[in-house]
Amino acid sequence: MRFIQEIRCKCGHTFSFFAYGDEAWSEEICPKCGSPAVLMDPLSVNVTAERLLCRSQAELEGGDYSLSIVIGTIAVESFLTRLFFKLKGMDSYATTFKLPTPAQERAWEVDYPRSGGFPRPADFVSKAMTGFTFDKFVAQNNVATKIMARFPDAANLSATEYFQNELFRRRNRIAHWGYVNSTKAEAQLCQTLAVAIVSILREMDKSKYAALL
């Protein structure tokens, strides 16, 4: 997948960087002032997921609402699985002192739940990372609780149920039923939800390793 990221030069001109997949961003020169520029990815469990969130936002701004929803949901799933691989890799490194190989990661995939919508893999990873279900982690973590407070219509639902209904159900309608008439309001909500879930997962990762210090 091709990713595009716009930046504003110190001279005020805006230009774009390009990258494919998880490759490095292109090196660019500002066409207005000639200054060289380099774009760095943020420190993250999953750089690809961060790029996918940006791509989802770009599709939203460009008016391709259904595609924005699909890509935002892929970002969440990608970040969730990478958290699982990170945990497995840390456990493996503690005994072997070697980074995991692609073959090891393929073997670990067998353990990862492939059904149950969002709740089952979310609980699976959350329990492995924190010892709590996803909902219990959200309830006892101050940052996650504040994130959920941004969605007042989730007050009577668990976090996993709300995300399943409002984000994953909409993605499933597109991917499995061919519903491609998503509205701007739906896409805006789904983009916000995808960012919220990834933010909670970042906090989960942070709390896991803060507890080891």
N, C-alpha and C positions, 0 to 999 in steps of 0.2 A: 504494500500500500504506500502511496506517495503522500508525504506530509509537507505542508507549507506553513511557515511561521513568519509573520511580518514584524519588523522592528523599525523604530524611528531612530535615525542617525542624529548625532549631536547637531548637525546642520539643519535638522528639521525635516529632511526627506525620508520617506518611508519606502523600504524595499524588502524583498522576501528572501528567506533561506529555504532550501529544499532538502529533503532526505527521503530515502526509501527504507521501509521497515525500521530496523533498529540501527541502521548505519549512521555514521557521523553526518552532521549537518554540512551543507555545502559552505565553502569559504567564499565570501562575497566582498565586493568593493562598492561603496556607495557611488551610484552613477552621477550624483550631483557634485560631491566634493572630493571624491576619489579616496576616501578613507577606507582602509581594510577593516573587515569586521568578522568576528567569529561568534557563533551562537553555541552556548553550552546547555546541555540538558540539566534539569534539577536533580539533586540527589534523591533517589527514589528506589523502592523495592522493584518497581517495574516501569522503566522509562517508556516502553511501548504503550502502556496503559495511559501514562501522562500525555503522550502524543495523541492517543485516540480521543481523549477528552477534548483536546484542542481541536481535533478534526471534527468531532461532534458539534462543538460550538460554531465552527466555521460553516458546517452544513446548515445549521440552524439560521445563521445570519444570511446565508445564501438562499434560503427558502426551501431547501430539500428536507422537509420536516421528518418524513418517515426514515430517511437514511440517517439523520441526526440521532433518532431514537435507537436505531439498530447499533450504530457505532458506539454510542454512549453505554449501552448495555454490554457490548463486547469489552469495553474498557473496564467495567466493573468485574466481569468474569475473569478477565486477564489478570487484574490486580489480585483477585482472590486466590487464583491458582498459584500465582507467583509467591504469595505469602506462604502457601503450603510447601512449595518447593524450597523456599528459604529455610523454613523450620526443619524440614527433612535434611537439607544440606548442612545446617549447623550441627544437627545431631550426628550426622555421618562424619563431619570434620572433627568432631570432638574425640572420635575413636581412631580415625584413619589419618588425620592431619593432611587430607587431600580434598581438593574441591570436587564436587560431584561431576560425573561424566554425563553426557547426553543419554547414554545407555541406562545409567542409574535413574535418571529422571523419567525415562520412559517406563521403567519398572515401577516407579512410585505412582505413576498415573493410575495403576490398577486399584490403589487404595482410595483414590479420590471419587466421591459420589458423583454419578452422572445423571441422576434423576432427582426429583423432589423440588424442582423450581429453584428459587433463591434460598428458601429457608434451610434446606438440608445441607448444601455445601457451606453456607454461611455459618451454621452451627458447628459443622465438622471442623472448619478452620478455626473458629473462635474457641472451641473447646481445646483444640490442640495448642493454641497460642496462649490462652488465658485461664483455661479451666472452667470458663463460663460459656453458656450459650450466647449467641449473638445478642438476643434481647436482654439477658442479664448483664452482659458487658455494657450495653448502652445505658441501662438503668443505673449502674453504679459508677460510670465514668463521667466526670463533669463535662469534658469537652464533647463527648458523644451525646450527652443529654441536651446540651445547648444546641447542637446541630439539629436534633429531632424537634426542638422547640420552634424551629423555623417553619414547621409543617403542622399548623393547628388542627387540620383535618385528620391527623394521625393520632389524636389524643385518645381515642377509644380503641385503637388497634395496637398490636405489637409492632415493633420496628420491622421485623421480617415480613409480617403480613402486609404492612403498608407498602413496603418496597416491592413485594411480589405483585400486589394489586395495581399499583400506580406506574411501575416501570416495566417489570418483566412481562406482565400480562399484555401491555401494549406492544412490546417487542414481539411476543408470540403471535399476536394478531397479524403483524406484518410478515413475519418469517414463515408462519405455518398456514395462515388463512388468506394471505395475499391482500390484506387490508393496507392500501398504500395512500389513503386519503387523510393522513394525520394532519391535525391543525397546528398552527403556530403555537397556540396555548399548550397543547399536549407536548409538543417538542420542547418548549421552554421549561415546563414542569419536569420532563424526563431528564433534560440536561442538568437541571438543578439537583435532581435526585441522584443522578450518577455521580456528580461531584460530591454530594453529601455522603454517599456510601463509601467512596474511595477515601474521603476524609476520615470517616470512622475507622476504616481499615488501617490507615496510617497511624491513627491513635492507638489502635490495637497492637500494632507492631512496636510502637514506641513504648507502651506500657509493659510489653513482654520483656524487653531488654533493659528497661529502667529497673525492673524488679531484680535483675541479676547483678546490679551494681552494688 
